[in-house]
């Protein structure tokens, strides 16, 4: 234990020193012979990437470094930097978080999940399929961490029920392992909405701000819900049919457990109905906002306005409970569950991206990408997607996208390609890390269950990483014209 603590302490202090050392080296040596401001921004970028990768201090704290270093080193004023931390996309994420908090607060998420499982059936494979569908659907709208945390205790309960049945040890172990892995991976693969994963939000903001592309909420769903469905089906087939098959038939105990859990929830409460109505209205607003804007000009809607309006409604609409103090569906106390760290992390990434853009750092490095000229487009997408998938095992995927987005754009410009051709698969790949517990929060949550060994996650994750790389590459390559048209 003392040795482990010493290693952790050394990793943290060593990582801090390494980051500061690299920062000073790039700042003083200027190895790429850049203009002064560009070299300063590069030095700060290297420091932030180092600390993000090594996770030596909280990611959100690293994300506030641009607020300190850019003004201190006289590159940008603090007002210029601070605007990135109040970007509209951050408020869209905030609105989505409040809606997710309300869904969880009033237990609507559990009702949705249990009913999906009840519909799919309760034999071994059908239970896993039900969890994949329930987790994937919820993760399209909620954070993948929250979705996994919600599904985790339900899955543990189902495993305990199965343990009491007369099934072989191998079948039980494969079922438990498959169920836990499926929850994590289904959360990661829910890339069919802009708010489904943080990388989607980060890249959507980047292309709207710096490339003047706008793939609206509805268009993103049209493009990538089919991809999500494909990945979910492949996840089911690979985990259940190929890697960890089980022969568990339908059991009466499993049916009874699911039905009892649904029965415990009782009838749909007034609060669930009201939260569900706000959720549906918000989603419909995201999907049909362009139609509304086209047919009238009195009010103009965008994704952020709709998300925030949905959140505000939750603080206005009363619970309907009869008591002296009338509470709304959400109160400010519920804001304690808000992922403020993610919002700060987004802001820091945007400040970094803006800095890279404003000092034209990437254009000064264009000559280093020229070796890629003439590479087959499919192969180029495959390389970038594969790199993104495997690199996200080591670094926060949202930080990765915010750092890579301007680099990928510069590569595309150097090769005279549309940036979306490379940027979209890079972004989608960043959500699919499957090999390591630290790859994504869902991976870490299910690894803590005790049903998964590292070699089993590595095996399943490697196969799924390769699968996701080829599927995303193929999907984006052949849908390229449609993506460009809807952007």
RODODO-808567 format. One record per residue (C-alpha): residue in three letters; x, y, z. Coordinates in steps of 0.2 Angstrom, whole numbers, plus 5000, padded with zeros to 4 digits. Each point is the difference from the previous one (the first is absolute). Layout:
<pts>
<ALA,<X,Y,Z>>
...
</pts>
This chain:
<pts>
<UNK,<5000,5000,5000>>
<UNK,<5014,5012,5004>>
<UNK,<5009,4996,4984>>
<UNK,<4983,5004,4990>>
<UNK,<4998,5016,5009>>
<UNK,<5018,5005,4997>>
<UNK,<4998,4996,4981>>
<UNK,<4984,5010,4999>>
<UNK,<5008,5015,5009>>
<UNK,<5016,4999,4989>>
<UNK,<4988,4999,4984>>
<UNK,<4991,5016,5006>>
<UNK,<5016,5010,5005>>
<UNK,<5010,4993,4985>>
<UNK,<4985,5004,4988>>
<UNK,<4999,5018,5007>>
<UNK,<5019,5002,4998>>
<UNK,<5000,4992,4982>>
<UNK,<4986,5012,4994>>
<UNK,<5009,5016,5007>>
<UNK,<5017,4994,4993>>
<UNK,<4992,4997,4982>>
<UNK,<4991,5017,5002>>
<UNK,<5017,5009,5004>>
<UNK,<5009,4990,4986>>
<UNK,<4988,5005,4986>>
<UNK,<4998,5018,5007>>
<UNK,<5019,5003,5001>>
<UNK,<5007,4989,4986>>
<UNK,<4986,5003,4987>>
<UNK,<5004,4984,4991>>
<UNK,<4988,5003,4985>>
<UNK,<5007,5018,4998>>
<UNK,<4982,5007,5001>>
<UNK,<4995,5018,5003>>
<UNK,<5000,5005,5018>>
<UNK,<4982,5000,5003>>
<UNK,<4998,4983,4991>>
<UNK,<5014,4993,5010>>
<UNK,<4992,5005,5017>>
<UNK,<4984,4992,4995>>
<UNK,<5009,4984,4995>>
<UNK,<5009,5000,5016>>
<UNK,<4984,5002,5010>>
<UNK,<4992,4986,4989>>
<UNK,<5014,4988,5004>>
<UNK,<4998,5003,5018>>
<UNK,<4981,4997,5000>>
<UNK,<5002,4984,4990>>
<UNK,<5013,4994,5011>>
<UNK,<4990,5003,5016>>
<UNK,<4984,4993,4991>>
<UNK,<5008,4984,4995>>
<UNK,<5009,4997,5017>>
<UNK,<4985,5006,5009>>
<UNK,<5011,5008,5014>>
<UNK,<4987,5013,5005>>
<UNK,<4981,5000,4996>>
<UNK,<4997,5002,4982>>
<UNK,<4989,5016,5003>>
<UNK,<5014,5008,5010>>
<UNK,<5012,4998,4985>>
<UNK,<4986,5007,4989>>
<UNK,<5001,5017,5009>>
<UNK,<5019,5002,4995>>
<UNK,<4996,5011,4985>>
<UNK,<4991,5012,5011>>
<UNK,<5016,5002,5010>>
<UNK,<5014,4997,4987>>
<UNK,<4994,5009,4985>>
<UNK,<4997,5017,5008>>
<UNK,<5016,4998,5011>>
<UNK,<5011,4997,4985>>
<UNK,<4991,5014,4991>>
<UNK,<4993,4990,4985>>
<UNK,<4981,5004,5003>>
<UNK,<4991,5010,5013>>
<UNK,<4990,4991,5014>>
<UNK,<4984,5007,4992>>
<UNK,<5004,4992,4984>>
<UNK,<5004,4983,5008>>
<UNK,<4985,5001,5011>>
<UNK,<4988,5000,4986>>
<UNK,<5004,4982,4996>>
<UNK,<4994,4995,5017>>
<UNK,<4983,5008,4996>>
<UNK,<4998,4992,4983>>
<UNK,<4982,4996,4995>>
<UNK,<5004,4981,4999>>
<UNK,<5004,5000,5018>>
<UNK,<4983,5006,5004>>
<UNK,<4992,4987,4989>>
<UNK,<5010,4987,5010>>
<UNK,<4994,5008,5016>>
<UNK,<4982,4999,4994>>
<UNK,<5002,4982,4995>>
<UNK,<5007,4996,5017>>
<UNK,<4986,5008,5010>>
<UNK,<4987,4990,4990>>
<UNK,<5011,4984,5003>>
<UNK,<5000,5004,5019>>
<UNK,<4981,5002,5000>>
<UNK,<4997,4983,4991>>
<UNK,<5011,4992,5013>>
<UNK,<4993,5009,5015>>
<UNK,<4982,4994,4996>>
<UNK,<5006,4982,4995>>
<UNK,<4994,5001,4982>>
<UNK,<5016,4993,4994>>
<UNK,<4997,4984,5010>>
<UNK,<4983,4998,4994>>
<UNK,<5006,5001,4982>>
<UNK,<5014,4988,5002>>
<UNK,<4989,4987,5009>>
<UNK,<4986,5000,4987>>
<UNK,<5012,4998,4986>>
<UNK,<5008,4985,5009>>
<UNK,<4982,4993,5003>>
<UNK,<4996,5002,4982>>
<UNK,<5016,4991,4993>>
<UNK,<4998,4985,5012>>
<UNK,<5010,4993,5014>>
<UNK,<5011,4986,4994>>
<UNK,<5019,5003,5000>>
<UNK,<5002,5007,4983>>
<UNK,<4984,5010,5000>>
<UNK,<5004,5008,5017>>
<UNK,<5016,5006,4992>>
<UNK,<4992,5006,4985>>
<UNK,<4987,5009,5011>>
<UNK,<5014,5008,5010>>
<UNK,<5009,5006,4984>>
<UNK,<4984,5008,4993>>
<UNK,<4995,5008,5016>>
<UNK,<5018,5006,5004>>
<UNK,<5002,5006,4982>>
<UNK,<4984,5009,4999>>
<UNK,<5002,5009,5017>>
<UNK,<5018,5005,4996>>
<UNK,<4994,5009,4984>>
<UNK,<4993,5013,5012>>
<UNK,<5009,4998,5017>>
<UNK,<5018,5000,5003>>
<UNK,<5008,4983,4998>>
<UNK,<5007,5000,5017>>
<UNK,<4982,5004,5008>>
<UNK,<4993,4986,4989>>
<UNK,<5012,4987,5005>>
<UNK,<4998,5005,5018>>
<UNK,<4982,4998,4998>>
<UNK,<5000,4983,4991>>
<UNK,<5014,4993,5011>>
<UNK,<4990,4995,5016>>
<UNK,<4986,4993,4989>>
<UNK,<5012,4989,4991>>
<UNK,<5008,4995,5017>>
<UNK,<4983,4995,5006>>
<UNK,<4996,4990,4984>>
<UNK,<5017,4991,5003>>
<UNK,<4996,4995,5018>>
<UNK,<4983,4993,4993>>
<UNK,<5010,4990,4987>>
<UNK,<5012,4994,5013>>
<UNK,<4986,4991,5010>>
<UNK,<4995,4990,4984>>
<UNK,<5007,4983,4996>>
<UNK,<5012,5005,4986>>
<UNK,<5018,4995,4996>>
<UNK,<5014,5011,5007>>
<UNK,<5006,5004,4983>>
<UNK,<4983,5006,4994>>
<UNK,<4998,5010,5015>>
<UNK,<5017,5008,4999>>
<UNK,<4998,5004,4981>>
<UNK,<4982,5007,5003>>
<UNK,<5007,5011,5014>>
<UNK,<5015,5006,4990>>
<UNK,<4989,5003,4985>>
<UNK,<4987,5010,5009>>
<UNK,<5013,5012,5009>>
<UNK,<5010,5003,4984>>
<UNK,<4984,5003,4990>>
<UNK,<4994,5014,5012>>
<UNK,<5017,5009,4998>>
<UNK,<5002,4998,4981>>
<UNK,<4982,5004,4996>>
<UNK,<5002,5016,5010>>
<UNK,<5016,5004,4990>>
<UNK,<4992,4996,4983>>
<UNK,<4985,5012,5002>>
<UNK,<5007,5012,4987>>
<UNK,<4983,5003,4991>>
<UNK,<4997,5017,5008>>
<UNK,<5010,5016,5002>>
<UNK,<4998,4999,5019>>
<UNK,<5003,4981,5001>>
<UNK,<5018,5001,5003>>
<UNK,<5011,5015,5005>>
<UNK,<5011,4998,4985>>
<UNK,<4985,5003,4989>>
<UNK,<4996,5016,5008>>
<UNK,<5018,5006,5000>>
<UNK,<5002,4997,4981>>
<UNK,<4983,5007,4996>>
<UNK,<5005,5016,5009>>
<UNK,<5017,5001,4991>>
<UNK,<4993,4998,4982>>
<UNK,<4986,5012,5003>>
<UNK,<5012,5013,5008>>
<UNK,<5016,4998,4989>>
<UNK,<4994,4992,4984>>
<UNK,<4982,5007,4999>>
<UNK,<4992,4983,4998>>
<UNK,<4984,4997,5010>>
<UNK,<4994,4982,5001>>
<UNK,<4984,5002,5009>>
<UNK,<4994,4989,5014>>
<UNK,<4987,4992,4988>>
<UNK,<5013,4998,4986>>
<UNK,<5012,4991,5011>>
<UNK,<4987,4988,5006>>
<UNK,<4996,4996,4982>>
<UNK,<5018,4997,4996>>
<UNK,<5006,4990,5015>>
<UNK,<4985,4992,5008>>
<UNK,<5002,4986,4987>>
<UNK,<5018,4999,5004>>
<UNK,<4996,4998,5019>>
<UNK,<4988,4986,4996>>
<UNK,<5013,4991,4990>>
<UNK,<5013,5001,5014>>
<UNK,<4987,4994,5013>>
<UNK,<4996,4985,4989>>
<UNK,<5018,4996,4997>>
<UNK,<5003,5002,5019>>
<UNK,<4987,4987,5003>>
<UNK,<5006,4988,4987>>
<UNK,<5019,5001,5005>>
<UNK,<4997,4999,5019>>
<UNK,<4986,4987,5000>>
<UNK,<5003,4989,4985>>
<UNK,<5019,5001,4998>>
<UNK,<5009,5005,5016>>
<UNK,<4990,4995,5015>>
<UNK,<4985,4989,4995>>
<UNK,<4988,4993,5013>>
<UNK,<4987,4987,4999>>
<UNK,<4988,5007,5013>>
<UNK,<4982,4997,4996>>
<UNK,<4985,5010,5005>>
<UNK,<4997,4999,5019>>
<UNK,<4985,5003,5010>>
<UNK,<5010,5008,5014>>
<UNK,<5007,5013,4987>>
<UNK,<4982,5004,4994>>
<UNK,<4994,5002,5018>>
<UNK,<5014,5012,5005>>
<UNK,<4998,5012,4985>>
<UNK,<4981,5000,5002>>
<UNK,<5002,5003,5019>>
<UNK,<5012,5014,4997>>
<UNK,<4987,5008,4988>>
<UNK,<4986,4997,5012>>
<UNK,<5010,5009,5014>>
<UNK,<5001,5015,4989>>
<UNK,<4981,5000,5000>>
<UNK,<4990,5010,4987>>
<UNK,<5008,5015,4991>>
<UNK,<5001,5014,5012>>
<UNK,<4995,5018,4997>>
<UNK,<5018,5005,5001>>
<UNK,<5006,4987,4988>>
<UNK,<4986,5006,4988>>
<UNK,<5005,5018,5001>>
<UNK,<5019,4996,4998>>
<UNK,<4997,4989,4986>>
<UNK,<4989,5013,4991>>
<UNK,<5014,5013,5002>>
<UNK,<5013,4987,4993>>
<UNK,<4989,4996,4985>>
<UNK,<4996,5019,4996>>
<UNK,<5019,5004,5001>>
<UNK,<5005,4985,4989>>
<UNK,<4986,5005,4987>>
<UNK,<5007,5018,5001>>
<UNK,<5017,4994,4996>>
<UNK,<4994,4989,4986>>
<UNK,<4988,5013,4992>>
<UNK,<5007,5017,5004>>
<UNK,<5006,5002,4982>>
<UNK,<4982,4998,4994>>
<UNK,<4993,5012,5013>>
<UNK,<5013,5013,4995>>
<UNK,<4997,4998,4982>>
<UNK,<4981,5003,5001>>
<UNK,<5000,5015,5012>>
<UNK,<5012,5014,5005>>
<UNK,<4992,5006,5016>>
<UNK,<5011,4988,5011>>
<UNK,<5016,4992,4995>>
<UNK,<5005,4984,5008>>
<UNK,<5017,4991,5001>>
<UNK,<5006,4985,5010>>
<UNK,<5007,5010,5015>>
<UNK,<4984,5010,5002>>
<UNK,<4989,4985,4999>>
<UNK,<5011,4990,5013>>
<UNK,<5000,5015,5012>>
<UNK,<4981,5003,4998>>
<UNK,<4997,4981,5004>>
<UNK,<5011,5002,5016>>
<UNK,<4991,5016,5005>>
<UNK,<4984,4992,4999>>
<UNK,<5005,4986,5012>>
<UNK,<5003,5014,5013>>
<UNK,<4983,5008,4997>>
<UNK,<4988,4985,4998>>
<UNK,<4995,4994,5017>>
<UNK,<5000,4982,5006>>
<UNK,<4982,5000,5003>>
<UNK,<5002,4993,5018>>
<UNK,<4989,5007,5013>>
<UNK,<5010,5007,5014>>
<UNK,<5003,5017,5008>>
<UNK,<5015,5005,4990>>
<UNK,<4998,4998,4981>>
<UNK,<5015,4993,4992>>
<UNK,<5004,5000,4981>>
<UNK,<5006,4984,4991>>
<UNK,<5018,5007,5003>>
<UNK,<5006,5011,5014>>
<UNK,<5017,5008,5001>>
<UNK,<5006,4987,5012>>
<UNK,<4999,4988,4985>>
<UNK,<5014,5010,4992>>
<UNK,<5012,4992,5011>>
<UNK,<4999,4985,4988>>
<UNK,<5005,5011,4985>>
<UNK,<5016,4995,4992>>
<UNK,<5008,5017,5002>>
<UNK,<5017,4992,4997>>
<UNK,<4995,4995,4982>>
<UNK,<4994,5017,4996>>
<UNK,<5016,5008,5006>>
<UNK,<5010,4987,4990>>
<UNK,<4990,5004,4985>>
<UNK,<5004,5019,5002>>
<UNK,<5018,4996,5002>>
<UNK,<5001,4990,4985>>
<UNK,<4991,5013,4990>>
<UNK,<5012,5013,5007>>
<UNK,<5014,4990,4994>>
<UNK,<4993,4997,4983>>
<UNK,<4996,5018,4998>>
<UNK,<5018,5004,5005>>
<UNK,<5007,4988,4987>>
<UNK,<4989,5007,4987>>
<UNK,<5003,5019,5004>>
<UNK,<5019,4998,5000>>
<UNK,<4999,4989,4984>>
<UNK,<5011,4987,5008>>
<UNK,<4994,4986,4990>>
<UNK,<5002,5009,4983>>
<UNK,<5018,5003,5005>>
<UNK,<5002,4981,5002>>
<UNK,<4992,4995,4984>>
<UNK,<5016,4995,4992>>
<UNK,<5001,4985,5013>>
<UNK,<4984,4992,4993>>
<UNK,<5005,5001,4981>>
<UNK,<5006,4982,5001>>
<UNK,<4982,4994,5000>>
<UNK,<4996,5008,4984>>
<UNK,<4995,4988,4987>>
<UNK,<4994,4987,5013>>
<UNK,<4984,4991,4996>>
<UNK,<4985,5008,5008>>
<UNK,<4993,4984,5008>>
<UNK,<5017,4996,5007>>
<UNK,<5003,5017,5006>>
<UNK,<4983,5000,5009>>
<UNK,<5004,4982,5007>>
<UNK,<5017,5006,5007>>
<UNK,<4992,5015,5009>>
<UNK,<4985,4991,5006>>
<UNK,<5011,4986,5007>>
<UNK,<5012,5012,5008>>
<UNK,<4985,5009,5008>>
<UNK,<4993,4984,5007>>
<UNK,<5016,4993,5008>>
<UNK,<5006,5017,5006>>
<UNK,<4984,5003,5009>>
<UNK,<5005,4986,5011>>
<UNK,<5014,5011,5008>>
<UNK,<4992,5017,5000>>
<UNK,<4983,5008,5004>>
<UNK,<4990,4998,4984>>
<UNK,<4993,5018,5001>>
<UNK,<5018,5007,5002>>
<UNK,<5006,4990,4986>>
<UNK,<4987,5006,4988>>
<UNK,<5003,5018,5005>>
<UNK,<5019,4998,4997>>
<UNK,<4999,4990,4984>>
<UNK,<4986,5010,4991>>
<UNK,<5011,5014,4994>>
<UNK,<5014,4988,4996>>
<UNK,<4988,4989,4989>>
<UNK,<4993,5016,4992>>
<UNK,<5018,5006,4995>>
<UNK,<5004,4982,4993>>
<UNK,<4984,5001,4990>>
<UNK,<5004,5017,4993>>
<UNK,<5018,4995,4996>>
<UNK,<4993,4985,4990>>
<UNK,<4986,5010,4993>>
<UNK,<4986,4990,5008>>
<UNK,<4984,5005,5009>>
<UNK,<5004,5001,5018>>
<UNK,<4985,4990,5005>>
<UNK,<5006,4985,4990>>
<UNK,<5013,4998,5013>>
<UNK,<4993,5009,5015>>
<UNK,<4984,4991,5002>>
<UNK,<5007,4982,5000>>
<UNK,<5014,5007,5012>>
<UNK,<4986,5006,5012>>
<UNK,<4989,4984,4999>>
<UNK,<5015,4989,5003>>
<UNK,<5005,5010,5016>>
<UNK,<4984,4993,5008>>
<UNK,<5004,4982,4997>>
<UNK,<5015,4996,5012>>
<UNK,<4996,4982,5006>>
<UNK,<5017,4992,5006>>
<UNK,<5004,5009,5016>>
<UNK,<4991,5004,5016>>
<UNK,<5007,5018,4999>>
<UNK,<4994,5002,4982>>
<UNK,<4983,5006,5004>>
<UNK,<4990,5002,5017>>
<UNK,<4988,4986,4995>>
<UNK,<5015,4989,4998>>
<UNK,<5006,5004,5017>>
<UNK,<4983,4998,5008>>
<UNK,<4997,4982,4993>>
<UNK,<5018,4995,5003>>
<UNK,<4997,5004,5019>>
<UNK,<4986,4986,5000>>
<UNK,<5013,4986,5003>>
<UNK,<4993,4990,4985>>
<UNK,<5012,5006,4988>>
<UNK,<5019,4996,4999>>
<UNK,<5012,5011,4991>>
<UNK,<5005,4988,4987>>
<UNK,<4981,4997,4996>>
<UNK,<4997,5019,4998>>
<UNK,<5016,5001,4989>>
<UNK,<4994,4986,4989>>
<UNK,<4983,5006,4998>>
<UNK,<5005,5018,4998>>
<UNK,<5013,4997,4987>>
<UNK,<4988,4990,4989>>
<UNK,<4987,5014,5002>>
<UNK,<5013,5014,4997>>
<UNK,<5005,4992,4984>>
<UNK,<4981,4997,4995>>
<UNK,<4995,5018,5004>>
<UNK,<5015,5007,4990>>
<UNK,<4995,4991,4984>>
<UNK,<4981,5003,5003>>
<UNK,<5002,5018,5003>>
<UNK,<5013,5002,4986>>
<UNK,<4988,4991,4987>>
<UNK,<4985,5009,5006>>
<UNK,<5007,5018,4999>>
<UNK,<5009,4996,4984>>
<UNK,<4985,4995,4990>>
<UNK,<4989,5013,5009>>
<UNK,<5012,5014,4997>>
<UNK,<4989,5009,4986>>
<UNK,<4984,5000,5012>>
<UNK,<5011,5006,5015>>
<UNK,<5006,5015,4989>>
<UNK,<4983,5003,4994>>
<UNK,<4992,5001,5017>>
<UNK,<5014,5010,5008>>
</pts>
